[in-house]
Amino acid sequence: GGGSTEDLRQSVMFLNAVDELIETREQTANPHKIFGIPATKQVVQSYLGIIASGLFFAAQTFVTSSSGYDVNGKYVAGELDL
C-alpha cells in the first residue's frame, strides 16, 4: 500500500530542505563570479546601477548633442539652427 498524504507532504518538505542546503553550500563553496568577484546581491546591484547610469548618460548626451544634419543633409558638428 501507499503512504498517507501526510507522509508525502513531510517527504516533500524534507527534500526541499535538503535542496536548499545543497544550494547554499554550492554558492558558498563555488559561487558564481562577475569579473572575478563573487556575485553577491550587492555586487549584482552595483553592476546593474553602473550599467543603468552609463546608459542614461549616453542617452542624455545623444539627446542634448548639438551635432546633426542640416536641411541639405550635410553632417554638422556644432550648433544647429533649426
ROKE-693148 format. One record per residue: z, y, x of N, C-alpha, C in turn; residue in three letters. Coordinates in pm, whole numbers, padded with zeros to 5 digits, always signed. Layout:
BEGIN
ZYXZYXZYXALA ...
***
This chain:
BEGIN
+00000-00118+00081+00000+00000+00000+00000+00124+00085GLY -00037+00234+00021-00044+00362+00091+00088+00435+00090GLY +00100+00536+00174+00221+00616+00179+00224+00718+00068GLY +00338+00775+00048+00353+00876-00056+00291+01008-00010SER +00274+01100-00104+00219+01231-00069+00316+01308+00020THR +00445+01280+00008+00544+01345+00094+00525+01299+00239GLU +00500+01170+00259+00474+01119+00394+00348+01183+00452ASP +00246+01196+00369+00121+01257+00413+00143+01402+00450LEU +00219+01475+00370+00246+01616+00395+00324+01632+00526ARG +00422+01546+00548+00500+01552+00672+00413+01519+00794GLN +00322+01424+00778+00231+01389+00887+00140+01505+00922SER +00088+01574+00821+00002+01690+00844+00080+01801+00914VAL +00203+01825+00869+00287+01928+00933+00313+01892+01079MET +00340+01765+01107+00365+01720+01243+00241+01741+01331PHE +00125+01702+01279+00002+01717+01356-00031+01864+01381LEU -00005+01950+01284-00027+02094+01304+00066+02149+01412ASN +00191+02104+01412+00287+02149+01513+00245+02104+01652ALA +00200+01978+01664+00153+01926+01793+00030+02004+01839VAL -00061+02034+01747-00182+02108+01782-00148+02248+01834ASP -00053+02315+01768-00011+02447+01814+00054+02439+01951GLU +00134+02337+01975+00199+02319+02105+00096+02297+02214LEU -00002+02213+02189-00108+02187+02287-00186+02315+02314ILE -00219+02390+02211-00295+02513+02228-00216+02615+02310GLU -00085+02625+02284-00001+02718+02359+00005+02679+02506THR +00023+02551+02534+00027+02505+02673-00108+02525+02741ARG -00216+02504+02668-00350+02520+02723-00374+02666+02761GLU -00333+02759+02675-00351+02900+02703-00263+02945+02819GLN -00146+02885+02833-00056+02921+02941-00105+02864+03074THR -00149+02739+03073-00191+02673+03197-00328+02718+03243ALA -00421+02740+03151-00558+02775+03187-00612+02876+03086ASN -00564+03001+03092-00605+03099+02992-00749+03144+03012PRO -00812+03189+02904-00944+03249+02916-00930+03377+02996HIS -01035+03414+03069-01027+03533+03152-01141+03627+03123LYS -01113+03757+03137-01214+03861+03127-01213+03934+03261ILE -01322+03925+03334-01332+03985+03468-01214+03945+03556PHE -01175+03819+03548-01070+03765+03634-00928+03792+03586GLY -00913+03860+03472-00780+03892+03419-00755+03803+03297ILE -00638+03737+03288-00610+03655+03169-00628+03736+03041PRO -00699+03681+02945-00737+03753+02824-00623+03756+02723ALA -00524+03839+02750-00416+03858+02653-00464+03954+02545THR -00386+03966+02440-00423+04055+02330-00439+04199+02380LYS -00350+04242+02468-00355+04378+02519-00479+04401+02604GLN -00517+04303+02685-00636+04317+02770-00761+04327+02684VAL -00771+04242+02583-00888+04245+02494-00895+04378+02422VAL -00782+04428+02372-00781+04557+02304-00821+04670+02398GLN -00776+04664+02523-00812+04767+02621-00962+04767+02647SER -01020+04649+02669-01163+04641+02694-01243+04689+02573TYR -01200+04652+02452-01270+04698+02333-01260+04850+02319LEU -01146+04906+02353-01129+05051+02349-01219+05121+02448GLY -01230+05066+02568-01317+05125+02670-01462+05121+02625ILE -01504+05007+02571-01643+04993+02525-01670+05088+02409ILE -01578+05097+02313-01596+05187+02199-01603+05332+02244ALA -01517+05369+02338-01519+05507+02390-01651+05538+02458SER -01698+05445+02540-01826+05464+02608-01941+05479+02510GLY -01943+05396+02407-02049+05407+02306-02040+05539+02231LEU -01918+05582+02200-01900+05710+02129-01952+05826+02214PHE -01913+05830+02341-01956+05941+02426-02106+05938+02452PHE -02164+05818+02463-02308+05808+02480-02380+05860+02356ALA -02331+05823+02239-02393+05869+02114-02377+06020+02100ALA -02260+06072+02133-02236+06215+02122-02327+06292+02218GLN -02344+06241+02339-02432+06305+02436-02576+06304+02387THR -02617+06193+02330-02754+06182+02278-02776+06282+02164PHE -02680+06293+02074-02694+06381+01958-02692+06527+01999VAL -02608+06563+02095-02596+06704+02134-02689+06740+02249THR -02771+06648+02294-02864+06676+02404-02964+06782+02362SER -02995+06871+02454-03090+06977+02423-03231+06939+02467SER -03249+06820+02517-03382+06774+02555-03452+06717+02433SER -03584+06721+02437-03658+06665+02325-03806+06694+02340GLY -03875+06695+02230-04019+06718+02230-04049+06845+02153TYR -04143+06925+02206-04182+07046+02135-04285+07013+02027ASP -04335+07114+01958-04428+07092+01847-04560+07030+01891VAL -04594+07042+02020-04718+06984+02073-04698+06841+02123ASN -04573+06790+02115-04545+06654+02159-04513+06643+02306GLY -04496+06757+02373-04464+06756+02516-04312+06748+02533LYS -04267+06662+02627-04123+06646+02652-04070+06770+02719TYR -03959+06822+02667-03898+06942+02722-03753+06910+02755VAL -03715+06931+02881-03576+06913+02922-03511+07050+02924ALA -03418+07072+02838-03354+07203+02828-03344+07242+02683GLY -03322+07370+02659-03302+07417+02522-03433+07423+02446GLU -03427+07380+02322-03545+07383+02234-03523+07488+02126LEU -03626+07558+02094-03622+07650+01979-03697+07579+01866ASP -03622+07526+01773-03685+07452+01663-03701+07537+01541LEU 
***
